Each structure stands twice: as C-alpha cells, then as structure tokens.
Amino acid sequence: MVAFYASVEQRDHPLRCGRPLPVGGSAARGVVATTSNEARKFGIHSVMASITPKRKCPDLIFVPPRFDVYKSVSRQFHKIFAEYMPLIEPLSLDETYLDVTENLKGMNSAADIALEIRAKINAMTGLNASAGNSYNKLLKRLE
C-alpha cells in the first residue's frame, strides 16, 4: 500500500489531505511509523526520531497511530486477495506477497491481476495500492 497509515488518516480526516503528515509517537522519544507523500518532500521518513520532523517542517500534523483501524483496512484488502489466489503471504499490515502462478480467476497475466486487485482495493477502501511482479520474492525486493 502507498504510505498506508498516513493514507488512512488522510482518507478518514479530509482536512489532513495535502498536508505533511507523519504518523507515530510525537513525544520526545517517539518514532515516525510512516509519512504522507507531502511530508516526504521535506525529507521526513519512517524510523526517524519524532523531534526531527518538527524541525524540518513546523506546519506538519503529527498523528498518533490507530492500529485497530489499520488492521481492519488490511483485512479488507486481504479478502480481495483471497478472491484471486490461495497462496497469500502477508509481510506486514500493508505489504503482502501473492503467488499468482495459479489464480482462482483463471487469468493469464500477472499485470492484469494486479490492475484488477488495485482497482478493487481503491473502490473498497479509497486507498491506492502499488504492485509489482517478479519470478521470486528476492528479485521483487531488489527492484
């Protein structure tokens, strides 16, 4: 998923759209879990100490994570994955490997499967997903 936690926060709170938005602990010893694309333009990224984004962009909106909501959204797109293939390997709430070799829809193209899944995720959740394909997981990670 694209900037998953931040995208969920922007979807659920439209006034946050288009604004630099780190998600994570905002206390002095907190850590950024993820950021919106707008925050990334300021050099703000995940696993950054929470005090640093405030120095880079005073207008940002620091949002505490809502993992219960992220888990719920993750379950939604995993249900979509299950419509297409039996072999699903989740890596995190927002990243999953799918073996499309033998899919339940009888589709011949991994690219077509990805396009269809991405469209369904967007229609169901209002979020954008990215997708890529390769012959194995190692090569996909290296892309």
C-alpha positions in Angstrom: 0.0 0.0 0.0 1.2 3.6 -0.7 2.0 5.4 2.6 -0.6 3.2 4.2 -1.1 4.6 7.7 -0.8 8.2 6.5 -3.2 7.5 3.6 -5.8 6.0 6.0 -5.5 9.1 8.2 -6.0 11.4 5.3 -8.9 9.4 4.0 -10.6 9.5 7.4 -9.8 13.2 8.1 -10.1 15.1 4.8 -8.7 18.3 6.3 -5.3 16.4 6.6 -5.2 15.8 2.8 -2.4 17.5 1.0 -0.6 18.3 4.3 2.7 16.9 5.6 1.6 14.2 8.0 3.8 11.8 10.0 2.2 9.0 11.8 3.8 7.8 15.0 4.7 8.8 18.6 5.0 12.6 18.9 6.7 12.5 22.3 10.3 13.5 22.6 11.3 9.8 22.4 8.8 8.8 19.7 9.4 7.4 16.3 7.8 8.1 12.9 6.0 4.9 11.7 5.2 6.4 8.2 4.6 9.7 6.5 2.4 11.1 3.8 3.9 11.9 0.4 3.7 15.6 1.3 5.9 15.0 4.4 8.5 13.0 2.3 9.1 16.1 0.3 10.6 17.7 3.4 12.9 14.7 4.0 10.7 13.2 6.7 10.6 9.4 6.6 9.8 6.4 8.7 12.0 5.3 11.6 13.0 9.0 12.2 13.0 10.3 15.7 9.8 12.3 16.2 11.6 15.5 17.1 13.3 15.8 13.7 10.2 16.2 11.6 9.1 19.2 13.7 12.4 20.9 12.9 12.1 20.2 9.2 8.5 21.3 8.8 6.8 23.3 11.5 3.4 23.1 9.7 3.1 19.3 9.9 0.3 17.5 11.7 1.7 14.7 13.9 -0.9 11.9 14.2 -0.8 9.0 16.7 -1.3 5.6 15.1 -4.6 3.9 15.1 -3.5 0.3 14.6 -7.1 -1.1 15.1 -8.2 0.9 12.1 -5.1 -0.1 10.0 -5.7 -3.8 10.9 -9.4 -3.5 9.8 -8.4 -2.0 6.5 -5.7 -4.6 6.0 -8.3 -7.4 6.5 -10.4 -5.7 3.7 -7.7 -6.0 1.1 -6.7 -9.5 2.2 -10.3 -10.6 1.5 -9.8 -9.2 -2.0 -6.5 -11.2 -2.4 -8.3 -14.4 -1.3 -10.7 -14.0 -4.2 -7.8 -14.3 -6.6 -5.3 -16.8 -5.2 -4.9 -19.4 -2.4 -1.3 -18.6 -1.6 -1.0 -15.3 0.2 2.0 -14.3 2.4 1.5 -11.2 4.5 4.7 -9.4 5.5 3.0 -6.6 7.4 -0.4 -4.8 7.6 0.4 -3.1 4.3 2.6 -5.5 2.3 1.9 -8.9 1.0 3.4 -11.4 -1.4 0.9 -13.1 -3.7 1.7 -16.2 -5.8 -0.3 -15.6 -9.0 1.0 -18.7 -10.8 -2.3 -20.5 -10.3 -5.0 -18.0 -9.6 -8.6 -18.6 -8.8 -9.9 -16.4 -11.7 -8.0 -18.3 -14.4 -6.3 -15.1 -15.5 -3.1 -15.5 -17.5 -1.4 -12.1 -16.9 0.1 -11.1 -13.5 -0.2 -7.5 -14.7 -3.9 -7.9 -15.3 -4.4 -9.5 -11.9 -2.5 -6.6 -10.3 -4.6 -4.0 -12.1 -7.8 -5.6 -11.2 -6.8 -6.0 -7.5 -5.6 -2.5 -7.3 -8.9 -1.2 -8.7 -10.9 -3.3 -6.2 -8.8 -2.1 -3.3 -9.3 1.5 -4.3 -13.1 1.0 -4.8 -13.4 -0.7 -1.4 -11.1 1.3 0.8 -10.5 4.6 -1.1 -6.7 3.9 -0.9 -4.1 3.4 -3.6 -2.1 0.2 -3.8 1.1 -0.4 -5.7 2.0 -3.7 -7.2 5.0 -5.3 -8.9 5.8 -8.8 -10.1 8.8 -11.0 -10.5 9.8 -14.6 -10.7 10.6 -14.8 -7.0 10.4 -12.7 -3.8 14.1 -11.9 -3.7 14.1 -10.4 -7.2 11.0 -8.4 -6.3 12.6 -7.0 -3.2 15.6 -5.9 -5.2 13.5 -3.9 -7.7 
